[in-house]
Amino acid sequence: MACFGRMIFLCRICLLLILLHAPAGISASVSETIPHLDHIILKNDSVIFLPATKNAGELISKYNLILNHRNNSLSFELFPSDTIEYQYYLRGFDKNWTPWKNRNIKEYTNLPAGHYLFQARYRSRDMKVGEISSFSLKVLPHWSFSRLAIIIYVLLFSLIIWDLYDLLNLRFARKQYMLEMIINKRTEDLIIEKEKTETLLANVLPKNTAEEIMAKGKASKIKYNFATVLFSDIQGFTKIAEEMNPEVLIDELDKFFFHFDSVAEKFGIEKIKTIGDAYMCAGGIPEKNRTNPVEVILAALEMKSYMKKLKESSELAGMKYWDIRIGIHTGTVVAGVVGQKKLSYDIWGDTVNTASRMESSGEAGKINISGTTYEFVKDFFVCEYRGKMPVKYKGELEMYFVEGILPELRDATDGPNRKFIVKMQMIKLQDIEEMITKMFDDEASPNLYFHNSALMKNISNQVELLSAAENVKEEEFINLKLASVFLLTGYISDYEKPMEASSRLVEEILPKYGFDQENIELVNKIIKNSYLEIHESLSDNILHDAKYDYMGRVDYIRLTEKLLRERTEYGKHTDNKTWIDIQIKQLSEHDFISDTAKLLRSVHAEDQIAALKETANNPISKEKST
């Protein structure tokens, strides 16, 4: 045992001697390490130590370094430093690898924000080349360039743009509002000026003539075959003008003529002009009517009465009085505008000359009318026959002095009574019927094949015939006649609601012809009852029979074909068979109410039904309806 222990001791000594005398190269090879990235220095301040790479083939480092924007200057230090040459490349910053240098430190300053990969190569003295493990790092941008900051910038920029947009819109809206206010103000001013101009023009010219001038720049001359011209002149005006103060004279004339203008307007008479002390107006222009001789004489009576009152008050005050002569004649005139700058509405013709001669041949405080005018007014006024009087350039003409309204036609104030008004309305019915006929011809749609002026005239004529047979009173007849004339007018403007449209037209037109609110209400009631098939009065019965008169006529088949064609074109289509069935049912259920209408029926219902059945298999053509 002792020998064995000695042997172990000797072995240990031998091993120690071997190690102490071993060559230096053996020790170096054992302790030698592979070149590697040893540490990183941040801004010459902080040091980051990295372990040596044991695997020479490892190229991608596991180390990732994230630096803020303040630590963007750093140095990479490799180990060893003396016996090795290095080459560096910072991907993302350097363009190429650096030259080989015996320097183990690589510095980078002020690196911009971004991702980088640091790479290095080494070369030993024996020209052995290798690559050092790479190292990735990231430099964060300044907070103002961060993603969150960019998002905030975008949002702020969007808000700024939005605010600018709103501001611009607000400014634009304000400017637009101001412009609109200016435009509206100027438009209002223009409208006011236009109204003033139109009013002034209307005072100088008739409304239709003024509208024609504004639309076309000129007005055409119009011939009126039935007009009544009034001339008035102040008795002894020349002598009065010599003795009177000019200003007082003009004021007095202005007062007279102002009153005459109001009288002319009251009776729908057109003032033509004043020449010195002469006043001229005419009835029947520019709106034609049959009552103008009566209306002109009514106006003359009011002018005469006004001057008579002035004369009486002047005599009481011991002042000089004014008296006038009035002359009137009825006939044909031509009316139009003369002049280009200073427009003047005037009338010409033999009627004007004759009216002037009536005035000059008259007497102070008298209304002198021609025989022609007398024939149109003799049923309304008391006239004193003067005989045939000599007239310059005219020979002898029959003349009459108008004394006043007939006793049975005047009221307690010597004005027109209800009977007078009814007589005038009877004449005006013809004017209204002509006006409505013209409205149908000018304004109605061409596809009103049934509800047209021909049917309107037929209904109106039947109303006259039935009213005469049934002894309808004049006042009741007037309203019934008006209802028959206006009954179909609603189809012109509103095919869906003709009753309402007809009523509106009644309210618009009748006041222009001197009819009062009572007439308007009664006429509208008759029209409404007709559409709703309500029979409350004799007028309702007569209008019902007149409206359905076509059902008993020999041309019923042609008329019902027109009605079908009209309804089809207005979108109320019914096939031929259904339409004939409807008409057969209507004929079977319908009957005329008044005995006169039953007697006037040309074809009985059974015959009309038989004729309809014959056409049941034949389509109703437009050619047959035409």
C-alpha positions in Angstrom: 0.0 0.0 0.0 2.8 2.4 0.7 4.4 1.6 -2.6 1.2 2.3 -4.5 0.8 5.7 -2.7 4.4 6.6 -3.7 3.6 5.9 -7.3 0.6 8.2 -7.5 2.6 11.0 -6.0 5.3 10.6 -8.6 2.8 10.6 -11.4 1.4 13.9 -10.2 4.9 15.5 -10.1 5.6 14.3 -13.6 2.4 15.8 -14.9 3.2 19.1 -13.3 6.7 19.1 -14.8 5.2 18.4 -18.3 2.8 21.3 -18.0 5.5 23.6 -16.8 7.8 22.7 -19.7 5.2 22.6 -22.4 5.6 24.8 -25.6 3.9 28.2 -25.6 1.8 27.5 -28.7 -0.1 24.8 -27.0 -1.3 27.2 -24.3 -2.2 29.9 -26.9 -4.4 27.7 -29.0 -6.3 26.7 -25.9 -6.9 30.2 -24.6 -7.5 31.9 -28.1 -11.1 33.3 -28.8 -12.9 34.2 -32.1 -13.1 37.9 -32.9 -16.5 39.3 -31.7 -18.4 42.4 -30.8 -17.4 43.1 -27.2 -19.4 46.1 -26.2 -21.3 49.2 -27.4 -20.7 52.7 -26.1 -23.7 55.0 -26.2 -22.7 58.7 -26.5 -19.4 58.1 -24.7 -21.3 57.5 -21.6 -23.1 54.2 -21.2 -21.5 50.9 -22.1 -23.3 47.7 -23.1 -21.1 44.6 -22.8 -21.8 41.6 -25.0 -20.6 38.0 -24.4 -18.2 36.6 -26.9 -19.5 34.5 -29.8 -18.6 30.9 -29.4 -19.9 29.8 -32.7 -18.0 31.2 -35.6 -20.7 30.4 -38.1 -23.3 32.5 -36.3 -24.1 35.5 -38.4 -27.4 36.8 -37.0 -27.3 38.1 -33.5 -30.0 37.5 -31.0 -29.4 40.9 -29.6 -31.8 43.7 -30.5 -31.2 47.2 -29.3 -33.8 49.9 -29.2 -32.6 53.4 -28.7 -34.4 56.6 -28.2 -33.7 59.6 -30.4 -31.3 61.1 -27.8 -29.0 58.0 -27.9 -28.5 58.0 -31.6 -24.6 58.3 -31.4 -22.8 55.1 -30.5 -19.6 53.1 -31.0 -19.1 49.5 -31.6 -15.9 48.0 -30.1 -14.7 44.5 -31.2 -12.2 42.2 -29.5 -9.3 41.5 -30.0 -7.8 44.7 -31.2 -4.1 44.2 -32.1 -3.6 41.4 -34.4 -6.8 41.6 -36.5 -8.0 43.9 -39.3 -11.7 44.8 -39.5 -14.2 45.9 -42.1 -17.5 47.4 -41.1 -20.9 47.9 -42.6 -24.1 49.4 -41.0 -27.0 48.3 -43.2 -29.5 51.1 -43.5 -26.9 53.8 -43.1 -23.6 52.9 -45.0 -23.6 52.5 -48.7 -20.6 50.1 -48.8 -18.3 48.2 -46.6 -15.4 50.2 -45.0 -11.8 49.5 -46.1 -9.8 47.0 -44.0 -8.3 48.8 -41.0 -6.4 47.7 -37.9 -9.0 49.4 -35.8 -11.5 47.6 -33.6 -13.8 50.6 -32.9 -16.5 51.9 -35.3 -18.3 55.1 -34.4 -21.6 56.4 -35.7 -23.1 59.8 -34.7 -26.5 61.3 -35.1 -28.1 58.2 -36.7 -31.5 59.1 -38.0 -34.5 57.1 -36.8 -34.8 53.7 -38.4 -33.9 50.0 -38.4 -30.1 49.1 -38.7 -28.1 45.9 -38.9 -24.4 46.2 -37.9 -22.1 43.8 -39.6 -18.3 43.3 -39.3 -15.6 41.2 -41.0 -12.2 40.3 -39.6 -9.0 39.3 -41.3 -6.0 37.7 -39.4 -2.4 38.0 -40.2 -2.4 34.7 -42.1 -5.2 36.3 -44.3 -7.9 34.2 -42.9 -11.2 36.1 -43.3 -14.3 35.6 -41.2 -17.5 37.4 -40.4 -18.6 38.5 -37.0 -22.1 38.0 -35.8 -24.4 40.9 -36.8 -26.2 43.1 -34.4 -29.6 44.7 -35.0 -30.7 48.0 -33.5 -33.5 50.4 -33.9 -33.4 54.2 -33.3 -36.7 55.6 -32.4 -37.8 58.9 -33.9 -38.4 62.0 -31.9 -41.8 61.8 -30.3 -43.0 64.5 -32.7 -42.3 62.0 -35.6 -43.7 59.0 -33.9 -46.7 57.2 -35.4 -49.0 58.4 -32.7 -47.7 62.0 -33.3 -48.3 61.6 -37.1 -51.9 60.3 -36.4 -52.4 63.3 -34.1 -50.9 65.6 -36.8 -53.3 64.1 -39.4 -56.2 64.6 -37.1 -55.2 68.1 -36.2 -54.6 68.9 -39.9 -58.0 67.4 -40.8 -59.6 69.5 -38.0 -57.9 72.6 -39.3 -59.0 71.9 -42.8 -62.5 71.2 -41.6 -62.5 74.4 -39.6 -61.1 76.3 -42.6 -63.8 74.7 -44.8 -66.5 75.7 -42.3 -65.0 79.2 -42.0 -64.9 79.5 -45.8 -68.5 78.2 -46.0 -69.6 80.6 -43.3 -67.9 83.5 -45.1 -69.3 82.3 -48.4 -72.8 82.0 -46.8 -72.5 85.4 -45.3 -71.3 86.9 -48.6 -74.1 85.0 -50.4 -76.6 86.2 -47.8 -75.4 89.8 -48.2 -75.6 89.5 -52.0 -79.0 88.0 -51.7 -80.1 90.8 -49.5 -78.7 93.3 -51.9 -80.3 91.5 -54.8 -83.6 91.3 -53.0 -83.4 94.9 -52.1 -82.7 95.9 -55.6 -85.3 93.5 -56.9 -87.8 95.1 -54.5 -86.8 98.5 -55.7 -87.1 97.4 -59.3 -90.5 95.9 -58.5 -91.6 99.1 -56.8 -90.3 101.1 -59.7 -91.9 98.7 -62.2 -95.2 99.0 -60.3 -94.9 102.8 -60.3 -94.2 102.7 -64.1 -97.0 100.3 -64.7 -99.4 102.4 -62.6 -98.3 105.5 -64.4 -98.6 103.8 -67.7 -102.0 102.4 -66.8 -103.1 105.9 -65.9 -102.1 107.1 -69.3 -103.0 104.0 -71.3 -105.5 101.2 -71.0 -104.2 98.1 -69.2 -104.1 95.8 -72.3 -102.4 98.5 -74.4 -99.8 99.1 -71.6 -99.0 95.4 -71.4 -98.7 95.2 -75.1 -96.2 98.1 -75.2 -94.1 96.6 -72.4 -94.1 93.2 -74.1 -93.6 94.3 -77.7 -92.4 97.8 -77.5 -95.4 99.1 -79.4 -99.2 98.8 -79.5 -101.4 97.9 -82.5 -104.3 100.0 -83.6 -107.7 98.4 -82.9 -111.1 99.0 -84.5 -114.1 99.1 -82.2 -117.5 98.9 -84.0 -119.5 99.8 -81.0 -118.2 102.6 -78.8 -119.7 105.6 -77.2 -117.7 108.9 -77.1 -118.3 111.7 -74.5 -117.2 115.3 -75.0 -117.6 117.9 -72.3 -116.6 121.6 -72.4 -116.9 124.4 -70.0 -119.3 127.2 -71.0 -117.5 130.5 -71.6 -114.1 129.2 -70.5 -112.1 131.7 -72.6 -113.7 134.6 -70.8 -113.3 133.0 -67.4 -109.6 132.3 -68.1 -109.0 136.0 -68.9 -110.5 137.2 -65.7 -109.3 134.5 -63.3 -105.9 133.9 -61.6 -104.1 131.2 -63.7 -103.1 129.2 -60.6 -106.7 129.2 -59.3 -107.9 128.4 -62.7 -105.7 125.3 -63.0 -106.6 124.2 -59.5 -110.3 124.4 -60.3 -109.9 122.5 -63.6 -107.8 119.9 -61.8 -110.6 119.4 -59.2 -113.3 119.0 -62.0 -111.2 116.6 -64.0 -110.3 114.6 -60.9 -113.9 114.0 -60.2 -114.6 113.2 -63.8 -111.8 110.6 -63.7 -113.4 108.9 -60.7 -116.8 108.8 -62.4 -115.3 107.3 -65.5 -113.5 104.6 -63.5 -116.7 103.8 -61.6 -118.6 103.0 -64.8 -115.7 101.3 -66.6 -115.2 104.1 -69.1 -111.8 104.9 -70.6 -110.5 108.4 -70.2 -109.0 109.5 -73.5 -107.6 113.0 -72.8 -108.1 116.6 -71.7 -107.5 119.5 -74.0 -107.7 122.8 -72.2 -111.2 122.8 -70.6 -112.4 119.9 -72.7 -112.7 116.4 -71.3 -113.0 113.3 -73.5 -113.8 109.7 -72.6 -115.2 106.6 -74.3 -117.1 103.5 -73.3 -116.7 100.1 -75.0 -113.0 100.4 -75.2 -110.6 98.7 -74.6 -113.0 96.0 -73.3 -115.9 95.6 -75.8 -119.4 95.5 -74.3 -123.0 96.1 -75.2 -123.8 98.3 -72.3 -121.4 101.2 -73.0 -124.0 103.7 -74.2 -126.0 103.3 -71.0 -122.8 103.5 -68.8 -121.6 106.6 -70.6 -124.9 108.4 -70.0 -124.9 107.4 -66.4 -121.4 108.9 -66.1 -122.6 112.1 -67.9 -125.5 112.4 -65.4 -123.1 112.2 -62.5 -120.9 114.8 -64.1 -123.9 117.0 -64.7 -125.1 116.6 -61.1 -121.6 117.4 -59.7 -121.4 120.6 -61.8 -125.0 121.6 -60.8 -124.1 121.4 -57.1 -121.0 123.5 -57.7 -123.1 126.1 -59.5 -125.6 126.3 -56.7 -122.8 126.7 -54.1 -121.0 129.3 -56.2 -124.2 131.3 -56.6 -124.8 131.3 -52.9 -121.3 132.6 -52.3 -121.6 135.3 -54.9 -118.9 133.7 -57.0 -118.7 133.1 -60.7 -119.8 129.6 -61.6 -118.7 127.0 -64.1 -121.2 125.2 -66.3 -120.5 122.5 -68.9 -122.0 121.2 -72.1 -121.9 117.4 -72.7 -122.2 115.7 -76.1 -122.4 111.9 -76.7 -122.5 109.8 -79.9 -122.2 106.0 -80.5 -120.4 104.4 -83.5 -117.2 103.0 -84.8 -113.8 104.3 -83.6 -110.1 103.3 -84.1 -108.0 103.4 -80.9 -104.3 103.2 -80.5 -101.1 104.8 -79.2 -99.5 107.8 -80.9 -96.0 109.1 -80.3 -92.7 107.4 -79.4 -91.4 109.3 -76.4 -94.5 110.9 -75.0 -97.1 108.2 -75.5 -100.7 109.2 -75.9 -103.7 106.9 -76.2 -106.2 108.4 -78.6 -109.2 107.5 -80.7 -110.1 108.5 -84.3 -113.0 108.3 -86.6 -116.3 110.0 -87.6 -117.8 109.0 -84.3 -115.3 111.3 -82.4 -116.1 114.2 -84.7 -119.9 113.7 -84.3 -119.6 113.5 -80.5 -117.7 116.8 -80.6 -120.5 118.3 -82.7 -123.0 117.0 -80.2 -121.2 118.9 -77.5 -120.9 122.2 -79.4 -124.5 122.0 -80.5 -125.7 121.4 -77.0 -126.6 123.8 -74.2 -125.0 124.6 -70.9 -126.0 122.1 -68.2 -127.5 119.7 -70.7 -126.5 116.3 -72.1 -126.9 116.3 -75.8 -127.0 112.8 -77.5 -127.3 111.8 -81.2 -130.2 109.8 -82.6 -127.9 106.8 -82.9 -127.1 106.8 -79.2 -130.8 107.4 -78.3 -131.8 104.1 -80.0 -129.5 102.2 -77.6 -130.6 104.0 -74.4 -134.3 104.9 -74.8 -135.4 102.0 -72.6 -133.3 103.4 -69.7 -133.6 107.2 -69.9 -136.0 110.0 -70.4 -134.9 111.9 -73.5 -136.3 115.1 -74.9 -136.4 115.1 -78.7 -134.8 118.3 -80.2 -135.5 117.5 -83.8 -133.0 117.6 -86.6 -130.3 120.2 -85.9 -127.7 121.5 -88.3 -124.2 120.3 -87.7 -121.1 121.6 -89.4 -119.9 119.3 -92.2 -122.7 116.8 -91.2 -125.9 118.4 -92.3 -128.9 117.9 -90.1 -128.7 115.3 -87.3 -131.4 114.1 -84.9 -130.5 115.1 -81.3 -132.0 114.5 -77.8 -131.4 116.0 -74.4 -131.2 113.3 -71.7 -133.3 114.4 -68.7 -132.7 111.4 -66.4 -133.4 107.8 -65.7 -136.9 106.5 -66.5 -139.2 106.8 -63.4 -139.7 103.1 -63.1 -136.0 102.5 -63.2 -134.8 105.1 -60.7 -134.6 105.0 -56.9 -135.3 107.7 -54.3 -132.0 109.4 -55.1 -132.7 109.5 -58.9 -130.1 106.8 -59.3 -130.5 103.3 -60.9 -132.8 101.0 -58.9 -132.7 97.2 -58.8 -134.9 96.9 -62.0 -132.4 99.1 -63.9 -129.5 96.9 -62.7 -131.3 93.7 -63.8 -132.0 95.2 -67.2 -128.2 96.0 -67.5 -127.3 92.5 -66.3 -129.5 90.9 -69.0 -127.5 92.8 -71.6 -124.2 91.9 -70.0 -125.0 88.2 -70.2 -124.3 88.3 -73.9 -120.9 89.9 -73.3 -120.0 87.3 -70.7 -121.1 84.4 -73.0 -118.9 85.8 -75.8 -116.0 86.2 -73.5 -116.3 82.5 -72.2 -116.7 81.3 -75.8 -113.4 83.1 -76.7 -111.8 81.6 -73.6 -112.7 78.1 -74.8 -111.4 78.8 -78.3 -108.2 80.4 -77.2 -107.2 78.6 -74.0 -108.9 75.2 -73.9 -106.9 72.1 -74.7 -107.5 70.7 -78.2 -108.4 67.3 -76.7 -111.5 68.7 -75.1 -113.6 67.0 -77.7 -116.8 67.0 -75.6 -116.6 69.7 -72.9 -116.0 72.5 -75.3 -117.5 75.8 -76.5 -120.1 74.0 -78.6 -121.5 72.1 -75.6 -121.4 75.3 -73.5 -123.4 77.1 -76.1 -125.9 74.2 -76.4 -126.4 74.2 -72.6 -126.8 78.0 -72.5 -129.4 77.9 -75.3 -131.3 75.2 -73.6 -131.4 77.1 -70.4 -132.8 80.1 -72.2 -135.4 78.0 -73.9 -136.4 76.0 -70.8 -136.4 79.2 -68.6 -138.8 80.9 -71.0 -141.1 77.9 -71.1 -141.0 77.6 -67.3 -141.6 81.3 -66.7 -138.4 81.9 -64.7 -138.1 85.4 -63.2 -135.5 87.7 -64.7 -133.3 87.8 -61.6 -133.4 84.0 -61.2 -132.7 83.6 -64.9 -129.6 85.8 -64.8 -128.0 83.6 -62.1 -129.1 80.4 -64.0 -127.8 81.7 -67.3 -124.4 82.6 -65.7 -124.2 79.2 -64.1 -124.8 77.5 -67.5 -122.1 79.6 -69.1 -119.5 79.0 -66.4 -120.5 75.3 -65.8 -117.8 73.8 -68.1 -115.1 76.4 -67.8 -113.4 74.4 -65.1 -112.4 71.7 -67.6 -110.1 74.3 -69.3 -107.8 74.6 -66.3 -108.4 71.6 -64.1 -109.9 68.5 -65.6 -109.7 66.6 -62.3 -111.7 69.3 -60.3 -113.8 71.2 -62.8 -116.4 72.3 -60.2 -113.9 74.1 -58.0 -112.1 75.7 -61.1 -115.4 76.9 -62.4 -116.3 78.5 -59.1 -112.9 80.3 -58.9 -113.5 81.7 -62.4 -117.0 83.0 -61.4 -115.4 84.8 -58.4 -112.7 86.3 -60.7 -114.8 87.5 -63.7 -118.3 88.5 -62.4 -117.1 91.5 -60.3 -115.5 93.0 -63.5 -119.0 93.0 -65.1 -120.7 94.7 -62.1 -122.2 91.6 -60.5 -122.3 91.6 -56.7 -121.4 89.0 -54.1 -124.9 87.7 -53.9 -124.9 86.9 -57.6 -121.5 85.1 -57.2 -122.8 83.0 -54.3 -126.0 82.0 -56.1 -124.2 81.1 -59.4 -121.7 79.0 -57.5 -124.4 77.2 -55.6 -126.2 76.3 -58.9 -122.9 75.0 -60.4 -122.2 73.0 -57.3 -125.6 71.4 -57.3 -125.3 70.5 -60.9 -122.0 68.6 -60.4 -123.4 66.9 -57.3 -126.7 66.1 -58.9 -128.7 68.0 -56.2 -132.1 69.3 -57.3 -133.3 71.9 -54.8 -134.8 74.5 -57.0 -136.3 75.1 -60.4 -132.9 76.5 -61.6 -131.3 73.2 -60.6 -133.9 71.2 -62.6 -133.5 73.4 -65.7 -129.7 73.3 -65.7 -129.9 69.5 -65.2 -132.1 69.1 -68.2 -129.9 71.4 -70.3 -126.7 69.6 -69.3 -128.1 66.2 -70.4 -129.9 67.5 -73.4 -127.3 65.7 -75.6 -128.7 62.3 -74.4 -131.9 63.0 -76.3 -130.4 64.4 -79.5 -130.0 62.6 -82.8 -126.2 63.0 -82.7 -126.0 61.3 -79.3 -123.8 58.4 -80.6 -121.3 60.8 -82.1 -121.2 62.9 -78.9 -120.7 59.9 -76.6 -117.8 58.8 -78.8 -116.2 62.2 -78.4 -116.7 62.0 -74.6 -115.0 58.6 -74.6 -112.1 59.8 -76.7 -111.7 62.9 -74.4 -111.7 60.8 -71.2 -109.2 58.3 -72.8 -106.7 61.1 -73.6 -107.0 62.5 -70.1 -106.1 59.1 -68.6 -109.6 57.9 -67.7 -109.5 55.0 -70.1 -112.5 52.7 -70.4 -112.7 49.9 -72.9 -115.4 50.1 -75.6 -117.7 47.4 -74.2 -117.5 48.8 -70.6 -118.1 52.3 -71.8 -121.2 51.2 -73.8 -122.5 49.4 -70.8 -122.1 52.5 -68.7 -123.9 54.6 -71.2 -126.8 52.1 -71.5 -127.2 52.1 -67.7 -127.1 55.9 -67.7 -129.8 56.1 -70.4 -132.0 53.6 -68.6 -131.8 55.5 -65.3 -131.9 59.0 -66.7 -135.0 61.1 -67.3 -135.6 64.7 -67.9 -137.2 66.6 -65.1 -139.2 69.4 -66.7 -142.1 68.8 -69.1 -140.6 71.1 -71.6 -137.3 69.1 -71.8 -139.3 65.9 -72.2 -141.3 67.3 -75.1 -138.1 68.6 -76.7 -136.4 65.2 -76.6 -135.7 64.1 -80.2 -134.8 60.5 -79.6 -136.2 58.3 -76.8 -133.9 56.4 -74.5 -134.9 53.0 -75.9 -133.8 54.0 -79.4 -130.5 55.4 -78.1 -129.9 52.2 -76.2 -130.6 50.2 -79.4 -128.2 52.4 -81.3 -125.5 51.9 -78.7 -125.9 48.1 -78.8 -125.4 48.1 -82.5 -122.0 49.7 -82.0 -121.0 47.3 -79.2 -119.0 45.1 -81.6 -117.4 48.1 -83.4 -114.5 49.9 -81.7 -115.0 53.6 -81.3 -112.4 55.2 -83.6 -110.9 58.6 -83.4 -111.8 59.2 -87.0 -115.5 58.8 -86.2 -115.2 61.0 -83.2 -113.6 63.8 -85.2 
